[in-house]
């Protein structure tokens, strides 16, 4: 408990954090053993405030500990104050102050007033339970392990009890479902020794759960030892009782007419397209995994590799996809072929170059073919218009002389009037697209050809 007050406070009253800490060299450390809070307050009257620890610290007599007081958040106005002495009152005690979150501490010549309350009651819990480790019957192959009895030694003073439930499983990892004499989790074994029904407790592995309880806080039962016994044959077990026929390749083994019989054989399917179906090892239940012959056709899931073949049990990618066989990899697969279904084209036309007139009259315009660059399927459009001295070229008035033709053209038009001339522009086209007349303005203003 601390004597605290608030001076000049208004607005929100932040809580105070109270820590119990270890010390080193006479100063608090950063190790917090227990922590709680004191609710914020605004009273200016010195009052005892309690700091109650829901999880108290375990303290050792003769050891120096520290408590630390700090605000959860700063006050907007006012000051929290604590009652202190005018000098150092506590032997082997000291008041220290930190202005840097506990990185360093400075000793004061006064002590804060406080009271502490410690309790050391010795009481026992009302109840508790113990789950055993796994017990392994370790049966010989062909057996049908089942657990037959459970016995224990316990001391039970008045008002105390010891009860048991048990569980069996065919696997060391369970599941283990704890049950009592009637096969449900609502009943318990209370008398030692007790018989276990093979119908309820069949399986190689066994665990028990002991329940200890008391109605007197100063008294507890004591459990000294527990013994579980088992049998390893189908003798006396009902048909359908789980057993082990010693063959790991039979997945369901049950007692039938006193004999452990296996069924549901393991099916060894091929693990993937580059392996054949295997055979089951009766000792391990593991299937073999034989590889298919190298060169067997497979599919690696990548349409950009063709054909794929099995190599050492793995599907290996074939060469890059070239469906049309033009020695250009499909553009879909990262290559330069824009149409892998057409062996006569692999790239969209680029701008026509080197357009010249090879004769004066009639005009015979020709230009560089793009057959090698983009594919021999490429054809060409040719447009033309007239212009005069001092006049500009009007692209919107262009006429289509040739559509989807070759890389040359014989212009049979009469010569233009004196002082005028003809201009020519050509562009390529193929199944990958249409080329350009050289600029966006020309492409958008020249009428479609044809």
HELIX and SHEET records of a PDB file:
HELIX    1   1 UNK A  331  UNK A  333  5                                   3    
HELIX    2   2 UNK A  371  UNK A  374  1                                   4    
HELIX    3   3 UNK A  395  UNK A  397  5                                   3    
HELIX    4   4 UNK A  440  UNK A  445  1                                   6    
SHEET    1   A 3 UNK A  47  UNK A  49  0                                        
SHEET    2   A 3 UNK A   2  UNK A   7 -1                                        
SHEET    3   A 3 UNK A  79  UNK A  82 -1                                        
SHEET    1   B 3 UNK A  27  UNK A  38  0                                        
SHEET    2   B 3 UNK A  16  UNK A  24 -1                                        
SHEET    3   B 3 UNK A  65  UNK A  71 -1                                        
SHEET    1   C 2 UNK A  96  UNK A  97  0                                        
SHEET    2   C 2 UNK A 106  UNK A 107 -1                                        
SHEET    1   D 3 UNK A 127  UNK A 131  0                                        
SHEET    2   D 3 UNK A 205  UNK A 214 -1                                        
SHEET    3   D 3 UNK A 135  UNK A 136 -1                                        
SHEET    1   E 3 UNK A 127  UNK A 131  0                                        
SHEET    2   E 3 UNK A 205  UNK A 214 -1                                        
SHEET    3   E 3 UNK A 160  UNK A 169 -1                                        
SHEET    1   F 3 UNK A 194  UNK A 195  0                                        
SHEET    2   F 3 UNK A 146  UNK A 155 -1                                        
SHEET    3   F 3 UNK A 222  UNK A 231 -1                                        
SHEET    1   G 2 UNK A 250  UNK A 256  0                                        
SHEET    2   G 2 UNK A 259  UNK A 265 -1                                        
SHEET    1   H 3 UNK A 297  UNK A 298  0                                        
SHEET    2   H 3 UNK A 308  UNK A 311 -1                                        
SHEET    3   H 3 UNK A 314  UNK A 316 -1                                        
SHEET    1   I 2 UNK A 356  UNK A 357  0                                        
SHEET    2   I 2 UNK A 365  UNK A 366 -1                                        
SHEET    1   J 4 UNK A 399  UNK A 405  0                                        
SHEET    2   J 4 UNK A 379  UNK A 388 -1                                        
SHEET    3   J 4 UNK A 420  UNK A 430 -1                                        
SHEET    4   J 4 UNK A 433  UNK A 434 -1                                        
END                                                                             
